[in-house]
Amino acid sequence: MNEGRLIEPEHPVFSGFIFKIQANMDPKHRDRIAFVRVVSGKFERDMTVLHVQSGRKVRLSSSHKLFGNERETVDEAYPGDIIGLVGHDGFGIGDTLTTDPSVRYDEIPRFTPEVFEYFHNPNTAKFKQFRQGLDQLLLEGVAQAFHLKDTASRVPLLAAVGPLQFEVLQYRLETEYNAETRRESAPFSAVRWLPVGTKPEDLDAISLPTGGRFAFDGDNNPVALFPTEWSLNYFIQNNPSIPLASLAPPRSTGR
């Protein structure tokens, strides 16, 4: 959908959206595949399209159809087809690829995180594997990462809808990347996004309840973290001029 306009499969220009990212499908190469559903037009290998969220033009040269562990190069695809694109680190879930700059599909919504943890690497000799694995799995959407304001720590705060996501993340780090992990609970139970346009310096004038912290998500959007639901409601009641959102804003064009 684009500004209320329905894009039919017969629409002549190519468009599609990324609905899944899978890291480490080939452990020998540590590759990453973005899965795209073609919505309209015709896909042709080596075609150049617009990645709407970044505003960049990209060449789609490494396109595959996957079945189990087998890959087959795809030269053409049509509406309804799914293709896997390799080698595009800037792609995210919900992103639009198109040859028509006026087309932008609604982003796939994400659930609001409710559990928070830190993942530590107890084996410094394996830090590279740990960091690489964590970065790749976060791009898949296994969990979200936040960086606390006014802290020098390199350890991101991880957020998920439920603890099972953290168990999956820990298991895959250890089995796919041979990276040992130690989990630590974080003292938060709710996160809310601040209004678009809020600058880091604006946060200094906002007072949070005891235990609250400001942070930034992966797209550098400011958020407020609360230790309890009560503290979240207390902040809302005492700051009616600061609207909070339970979901991140859409990824901006040309970010």
C-alpha positions as CSV (number, residue, x, y, z in Angstrom):
1,M,0.0,0.0,0.0
2,N,1.3,3.5,-0.8
3,E,-0.6,6.6,0.4
4,G,-3.8,4.6,0.3
5,R,-3.1,3.3,-3.2
6,L,-3.4,-0.5,-3.8
7,I,-0.6,-1.9,-5.9
8,E,-1.9,-4.7,-8.0
9,P,0.2,-7.5,-9.4
10,E,-0.4,-6.1,-12.9
11,H,1.3,-2.8,-12.0
12,P,4.0,-2.6,-14.6
13,V,6.9,-1.6,-12.5
14,F,8.8,-3.9,-10.2
15,S,8.2,-3.7,-6.5
16,G,8.5,-6.0,-3.5
17,F,9.2,-6.0,0.3
18,I,11.6,-7.8,2.5
19,F,9.7,-10.0,5.0
20,K,12.5,-12.1,6.5
21,I,16.2,-12.0,7.0
22,Q,18.2,-15.1,7.8
23,A,21.8,-15.0,8.9
24,N,24.4,-17.7,8.8
25,M,22.6,-20.0,6.3
26,D,26.0,-21.1,5.0
27,P,28.3,-21.3,8.1
28,K,31.3,-21.5,5.8
29,H,30.7,-18.0,4.5
30,R,28.6,-16.4,7.3
31,D,26.3,-15.1,4.6
32,R,23.0,-13.3,5.2
33,I,19.9,-13.6,3.0
34,A,17.1,-11.2,2.7
35,F,13.9,-12.8,1.5
36,V,11.7,-10.6,-0.8
37,R,8.2,-11.2,-1.9
38,V,7.6,-9.8,-5.4
39,V,4.4,-7.7,-5.4
40,S,4.3,-6.2,-8.9
41,G,6.1,-6.1,-12.2
42,K,9.0,-8.4,-13.2
43,F,12.2,-9.1,-11.3
44,E,15.3,-9.7,-13.4
45,R,18.7,-10.6,-12.1
46,D,21.2,-7.7,-12.2
47,M,18.5,-5.1,-12.3
48,T,19.0,-1.9,-10.4
49,V,16.3,-0.9,-7.9
50,L,15.7,1.8,-5.3
51,H,16.0,0.7,-1.7
52,V,13.4,3.1,-0.4
53,Q,14.4,3.3,3.3
54,S,18.0,4.4,2.5
55,G,17.3,6.2,-0.8
56,R,20.1,4.2,-2.4
57,K,20.1,2.5,-5.8
58,V,21.2,-1.1,-5.5
59,R,22.0,-3.8,-8.0
60,L,20.3,-7.2,-7.4
61,S,22.9,-9.5,-8.8
62,S,22.9,-12.4,-6.3
63,S,19.4,-13.8,-6.4
64,H,18.4,-17.3,-5.4
65,K,15.5,-19.7,-4.9
66,L,16.1,-21.9,-1.8
67,F,14.8,-25.3,-1.0
68,G,16.2,-26.9,2.1
69,N,20.0,-26.5,1.8
70,E,19.9,-26.2,-2.0
71,R,20.2,-22.9,-3.8
72,E,19.3,-22.2,-7.4
73,T,20.0,-18.9,-9.2
74,V,16.9,-17.0,-10.1
75,D,17.0,-14.9,-13.3
76,E,13.4,-13.9,-13.4
77,A,10.5,-13.7,-10.8
78,Y,6.9,-12.5,-10.9
79,P,4.3,-11.3,-8.4
80,G,3.8,-13.8,-5.6
81,D,7.3,-15.3,-6.1
82,I,9.9,-15.2,-3.2
83,I,13.5,-14.7,-3.9
84,G,16.5,-14.6,-1.6
85,L,19.1,-11.8,-2.0
86,V,22.6,-12.3,-0.7
87,G,25.1,-9.6,0.2
88,H,23.0,-6.6,1.2
89,D,23.8,-5.6,4.8
90,G,21.7,-2.5,4.6
91,F,18.4,-4.2,4.1
92,G,15.9,-4.5,7.0
93,I,12.6,-6.4,7.6
94,G,9.8,-4.4,6.0
95,D,11.9,-2.5,3.6
96,T,10.7,-1.7,0.0
97,L,12.6,-2.5,-3.2
98,T,11.2,-0.9,-6.4
99,T,11.8,0.8,-9.7
100,D,9.0,3.3,-8.9
101,P,10.1,5.9,-6.3
102,S,6.5,6.6,-5.5
103,V,5.9,3.1,-4.1
104,R,6.6,2.4,-0.4
105,Y,4.9,-0.4,1.4
106,D,3.7,-0.2,5.0
107,E,6.4,-1.6,7.3
108,I,5.8,-4.9,9.0
109,P,4.8,-4.0,12.6
110,R,6.8,-5.3,15.5
111,F,5.5,-6.2,19.0
112,T,6.4,-3.9,21.9
113,P,9.3,-5.5,24.0
114,E,8.4,-6.5,27.5
115,V,11.6,-8.3,28.7
116,F,15.1,-6.8,28.8
117,E,18.5,-8.4,29.3
118,Y,22.2,-7.9,28.7
119,F,24.3,-10.5,26.9
120,H,27.9,-10.7,28.0
121,N,30.8,-12.5,26.4
122,P,32.8,-14.2,29.2
123,N,35.5,-15.4,26.8
124,T,37.4,-12.4,25.4
125,A,39.2,-14.6,22.9
126,K,35.8,-15.2,21.3
127,F,34.7,-11.6,21.3
128,K,34.8,-11.2,17.5
129,Q,32.6,-14.2,17.0
130,F,30.3,-13.0,19.7
131,R,30.0,-9.5,18.3
132,Q,29.5,-10.7,14.7
133,G,26.9,-13.2,15.7
134,L,25.0,-10.8,17.8
135,D,25.0,-8.1,15.1
136,Q,23.8,-10.6,12.5
137,L,21.0,-12.1,14.7
138,L,19.8,-8.7,15.7
139,L,19.4,-7.8,12.0
140,E,17.1,-10.9,11.7
141,G,14.8,-9.4,14.3
142,V,15.4,-12.1,17.0
143,A,15.6,-9.2,19.5
144,Q,16.0,-5.4,19.5
145,A,19.0,-3.5,20.8
146,F,19.1,-0.2,22.7
147,H,22.1,1.9,23.7
148,L,21.7,3.7,27.0
149,K,22.3,7.4,27.1
150,D,25.3,8.7,29.0
151,T,27.1,5.3,29.3
152,A,30.4,4.2,28.0
153,S,29.4,0.5,28.1
154,R,29.8,-1.4,24.8
155,V,27.2,-3.9,25.9
156,P,23.8,-3.2,24.3
157,L,20.5,-3.6,26.2
158,L,18.5,-6.3,24.4
159,A,14.8,-6.3,24.4
160,A,12.3,-9.0,23.4
161,V,8.6,-9.8,23.6
162,G,9.3,-12.9,25.7
163,P,12.2,-14.8,27.3
164,L,12.0,-17.5,24.7
165,Q,13.6,-15.1,22.2
166,F,16.6,-14.7,24.4
167,E,16.9,-18.5,24.7
168,V,16.9,-18.8,21.0
169,L,19.5,-16.0,20.7
170,Q,21.8,-17.6,23.2
171,Y,21.5,-21.0,21.6
172,R,22.3,-19.7,18.1
173,L,25.2,-17.7,19.3
174,E,26.7,-20.7,20.9
175,T,25.9,-23.3,18.2
176,E,26.4,-21.2,15.1
177,Y,29.1,-18.8,16.1
178,N,30.8,-20.8,18.9
179,A,30.4,-17.7,21.2
180,E,29.8,-18.4,24.8
181,T,27.3,-16.0,26.5
182,R,26.3,-14.9,30.0
183,R,22.9,-13.4,30.4
184,E,22.0,-10.7,32.9
185,S,18.5,-9.4,33.6
186,A,18.0,-5.7,33.2
187,P,15.8,-3.6,35.6
188,F,13.2,-2.5,33.0
189,S,9.8,-3.7,32.1
190,A,8.6,-1.2,29.5
191,V,9.9,0.9,26.7
192,R,8.3,3.8,24.8
193,W,9.5,5.8,21.8
194,L,9.7,9.6,22.2
195,P,8.2,11.9,19.5
196,V,10.0,12.0,16.2
197,G,12.4,14.9,16.1
198,T,13.3,14.7,19.7
199,K,17.0,15.5,19.9
200,P,19.5,14.1,22.4
201,E,20.0,17.5,24.1
202,D,16.2,17.7,24.5
203,L,16.3,14.7,26.9
204,D,18.2,16.7,29.5
205,A,15.1,18.7,30.2
206,I,12.9,15.7,30.7
207,S,12.6,14.1,34.1
208,L,12.1,10.4,34.4
209,P,10.8,8.5,37.4
210,T,13.3,6.8,39.6
211,G,14.9,3.9,37.8
212,G,14.0,5.2,34.3
213,R,16.6,5.7,31.6
214,F,16.8,7.2,28.2
215,A,18.3,5.2,25.3
216,F,18.5,5.0,21.5
217,D,17.3,2.2,19.3
218,G,19.1,0.8,16.3
219,D,18.0,3.7,14.1
220,N,19.0,6.2,16.8
221,N,15.4,7.0,17.7
222,P,15.2,8.1,21.4
223,V,13.3,5.9,23.8
224,A,12.4,6.0,27.5
225,L,12.8,2.9,29.6
226,F,10.7,2.3,32.7
227,P,11.3,-0.2,35.6
228,T,7.6,-0.8,36.1
229,E,4.2,-0.2,34.5
230,W,3.4,2.1,37.4
231,S,6.4,4.4,36.6
232,L,5.4,4.5,32.9
233,N,1.8,5.6,33.8
234,Y,3.1,8.1,36.3
235,F,5.3,9.7,33.6
236,I,2.4,9.8,31.1
237,Q,0.1,11.5,33.7
238,N,2.7,14.1,34.6
239,N,3.9,14.8,31.0
240,P,0.8,15.1,28.9
241,S,2.7,17.2,26.4
242,I,5.1,14.4,25.6
243,P,3.3,11.7,23.6
244,L,4.9,8.2,23.8
245,A,4.6,5.5,21.2
246,S,4.7,1.7,21.9
247,L,6.3,1.1,18.5
248,A,9.3,2.6,16.7
249,P,8.6,5.1,13.9
250,P,9.0,4.0,10.3
251,R,12.5,3.9,9.0
252,S,13.1,7.2,7.3
253,T,14.1,7.6,3.7
254,G,17.7,8.5,3.3
255,R,18.6,7.7,6.9
